């Protein structure tokens, strides 16, 4: 009897199947991320992997934080915000008003429940108008 390669493969597979007992174990999911119950020691590893894959490089010119703003600019911004808030509060009393800043001219008019806010860009002259209907004065 002549044995071919296919016969040898078949015999080897049959021997493995009969010789090895079938065994199975339960699959248990273990999270990697510590935020979802994983090992807390994985946190630094995950962070370093994320930083190595991050293609965005922040430069100091693109950051929008208060670090590049002087104290005078911050104070001016807060004052303008406060004055605009006061102007909107005065609208509740039926008063109209305006606020002029370096960048904008803001006119607020309350006409019997119809609030009209006209914003003019001082550099470009572009005008935006916001109209709110249905407001009532106390």
C-alpha positions as CSV (number, residue, x, y, z in Angstrom):
1,X,0.0,0.0,0.0
2,X,1.4,3.3,-1.1
3,X,0.8,6.3,1.3
4,X,0.4,9.7,-0.2
5,X,0.9,13.1,1.5
6,X,-2.9,13.6,1.8
7,X,-3.2,10.3,3.6
8,X,-0.4,11.3,6.1
9,X,-2.2,14.6,6.7
10,X,-5.5,12.9,7.3
11,X,-3.9,10.4,9.7
12,X,-2.1,13.2,11.6
13,X,-5.3,15.2,12.0
14,X,-7.2,12.1,13.2
15,X,-4.5,11.3,15.7
16,X,-4.6,14.8,17.1
17,X,-8.4,14.8,17.3
18,X,-8.5,11.5,19.2
19,X,-5.5,12.1,21.3
20,X,-6.4,15.6,22.6
21,X,-9.4,15.9,24.9
22,X,-11.8,18.7,24.2
23,X,-11.7,21.4,26.8
24,X,-13.3,24.8,27.0
25,X,-13.1,27.7,29.4
26,X,-15.4,30.6,30.2
27,X,-14.5,33.8,28.4
28,X,-14.3,36.8,30.8
29,X,-14.0,40.3,29.6
30,X,-11.6,42.5,31.6
31,X,-11.6,46.2,30.7
32,X,-8.2,47.9,30.1
33,X,-9.3,51.5,30.7
34,X,-9.3,52.4,34.4
35,X,-12.4,54.6,33.8
36,X,-14.4,51.5,33.0
37,X,-13.1,49.2,35.8
38,X,-9.7,48.3,34.4
39,X,-6.5,48.2,36.3
40,X,-5.5,51.8,37.5
41,X,-1.9,51.1,36.6
42,X,-3.0,51.2,32.9
43,X,-3.8,54.9,33.0
44,X,-0.3,56.1,32.3
45,X,0.2,53.6,29.5
46,X,-3.0,54.6,27.8
47,X,-2.1,58.3,28.1
48,X,1.3,57.8,26.6
49,X,-0.2,55.8,23.7
50,X,-2.8,58.5,23.1
51,X,-0.1,61.2,23.1
52,X,2.1,59.3,20.7
53,X,-0.8,59.0,18.3
54,X,-1.9,62.7,18.6
55,X,-1.0,64.4,15.3
56,X,-2.2,67.8,16.6
57,X,0.6,70.0,17.9
58,X,-0.5,73.0,19.8
59,X,1.6,76.1,19.3
60,X,1.4,79.2,21.5
61,X,-0.1,81.4,18.8
62,X,-3.2,79.2,18.4
63,X,-4.0,79.0,22.1
64,X,-7.0,81.0,23.2
65,X,-6.4,81.5,26.9
66,X,-6.1,84.4,29.1
67,X,-2.3,84.1,29.3
68,X,-1.8,86.5,26.4
69,X,-4.3,89.1,27.7
70,X,-3.1,92.0,29.7
71,X,-4.8,93.0,32.9
72,X,-6.2,96.1,31.2
73,X,-7.7,94.1,28.4
74,X,-9.3,91.6,30.9
75,X,-10.7,94.5,32.9
76,X,-12.1,96.2,29.8
77,X,-13.7,93.0,28.6
78,X,-15.3,92.4,32.1
79,X,-16.6,96.0,32.2
80,X,-18.1,95.8,28.8
81,X,-19.8,92.5,29.8
82,X,-21.2,94.1,33.0
83,X,-22.4,97.2,31.1
84,X,-24.2,95.0,28.5
85,X,-25.8,93.0,31.3
86,X,-27.0,96.1,33.0
87,X,-28.4,97.4,29.7
88,X,-30.3,94.2,29.2
89,X,-31.6,94.4,32.8
90,X,-32.8,98.0,32.2
91,X,-34.9,96.7,29.2
92,X,-37.1,94.9,31.8
93,X,-38.0,98.4,33.1
94,X,-39.1,99.6,29.7
95,X,-35.8,101.6,29.1
96,X,-33.9,101.5,25.8
97,X,-30.2,102.1,25.5
98,X,-27.0,101.6,23.6
99,X,-23.4,100.6,24.3
100,X,-20.4,101.5,22.2
101,X,-17.2,99.5,22.4
102,X,-14.0,99.4,20.4
103,X,-15.4,96.7,18.2
104,X,-19.2,97.2,18.2
105,X,-22.1,99.6,18.6
106,X,-25.1,97.9,20.3
107,X,-28.5,99.5,20.3
108,X,-31.3,97.9,22.3
109,X,-34.9,99.1,21.8
110,X,-38.0,97.7,23.5
111,X,-41.2,98.6,21.6
112,X,-44.2,97.3,23.6
113,X,-43.0,93.7,24.0
114,X,-40.9,93.6,20.8
115,X,-37.2,93.7,21.7
116,X,-34.9,94.8,18.9
117,X,-31.1,94.5,19.3
118,X,-29.0,96.1,16.5
119,X,-25.3,95.3,16.5
120,X,-23.0,97.2,14.2
121,X,-19.4,96.1,13.6
122,X,-17.3,99.3,13.8
123,X,-14.5,98.0,11.5
124,X,-16.6,96.6,8.6
125,X,-19.9,98.5,9.1
126,X,-21.8,95.1,9.0
127,X,-25.1,95.3,10.8
128,X,-26.9,92.4,12.5
129,X,-30.3,92.7,14.0
130,X,-31.9,90.4,16.5
131,X,-35.7,90.7,17.1
132,X,-37.5,89.0,19.9
133,X,-41.4,89.1,20.0
134,X,-43.7,88.4,22.9
135,X,-41.9,90.1,25.8
136,X,-44.0,91.9,28.3
137,X,-43.0,94.6,30.8
138,X,-44.0,94.1,34.4
